Amino acid sequence: MIAGSTIPLIIALTLAPLMQSVISRTKAIVAGRAGQQIAQPYRDLWKLLQKGAVYSDTSTWIFRMGPVVTLASLLLALAFVPFGGFHSLAAFSGDFIFVAYLMALGRFFTVAAALDTGSSFEGMGASREVTFSSFAEPALFLSFAALVRYTGRLSLDPVLAAIGPRAWASAAPVLSATIAALIIVYLSENARIPFDDPTTHLELTMIHEVMVLDHSGPDLAMIEYGAALRMWLFAAIIVGIAAPWRSGNRWVDTLIGLAAMLTLAVATGLIESSMARLRLLRIPQLLLVAIVLSALALAF
């Protein structure tokens, strides 16, 4: 069923890299540095698109398909996510499950591309990625189930539309636990501190970055852009729950949503500036906290 608007998808495609830039700029300000310019991610993507791609003799078509399928799956998933005062482009009953599996499809091909290089280094990162995602996905599904049970709706767009100030007045503990679980999953799925450090290249700490070391040129641009879209997707869902203002004007609600996205990006930067990356053995424990929080939200 077509729900109606391309505006949320256009906003995501245009502003997704900006969210990562705000995070980097926030970290730079906290550290007392000038930091990169706001438009730097767009320049980096443009430079990568102008370069050529280099492929190893040991890699096959799987390595080449990894970035393409990852980006395509995220673009399709974003079509089911509303934003601000606009409905999502598409919606159907149970589409939140479809969205979760689209993200899992992109992860599968990223992992498969890493393994296809024949590098034990990238295989190590792929192993860690799959291990941690096996903890993050139950928390994501339980969070969706809690929202579906509370609102009585089976589609992501109507679920988020049903959450407003009255919902917070009657079910604040449930929604707070759901948001806390989703924020933990958001940090894990986007390879942010305390789960991973996107700026490091140390062998003992790399998870996501190590899987894409062999990609270059347009392939790397698709991966970087896909990472920005994945962050936007999770953030849009969190903002849809945490900032459910309905002014009656779609554009005003969209501006409120953009302000909330900016706030979440700044908060992410502050989190990364105030704590260190967790030890690998501690990461599953934090993801178990997300599972428990989402399970409690579903129970209550």
Number of C-alpha atoms within 10 A of each C-alpha: 8 12 17 13 16 15 19 23 20 13 14 22 17 12 15 21 24 20 24 22 22 23 23 23 21 23 22 16 14 13 11 9 11 12 14 13 12 17 12 14 20 15 12 12 19 14 13 18 17 11 13 11 15 11 14 12 7 10 16 13 9 17 24 17 15 25 26 18 22 24 22 15 20 23 20 17 23 25 24 26 28 29 28 27 23 21 24 24 21 21 22 16 14 13 18 23 16 15 21 15 15 21 20 18 17 22 22 18 20 26 23 18 27 28 22 20 23 13 13 11 16 26 20 18 24 25 14 16 22 16 12 18 18 13 21 24 18 19 26 22 18 24 28 23 20 23 25 20 16 19 16 12 17 20 19 26 26 20 20 24 21 18 22 16 15 11 16 16 9 10 15 13 14 22 23 17 21 30 23 17 28 27 18 22 25 24 19 22 23 20 20 20 20 21 27 25 21 16 10 12 13 11 12 10 19 23 27 22 19 21 25 22 14 19 23 18 17 20 24 19 22 23 22 20 21 25 21 23 25 26 21 26 25 20 22 24 19 22 22 24 23 20 18 22 19 17 11 9 11 15 13 15 20 20 14 20 22 18 14 20 20 17 16 20 24 20 15 23 24 17 17 20 18 11 10 13 15 15 13 16 8 12 17 18 12 20 24 17 16 28 26 17 23 30 21 17 25 21 11 11
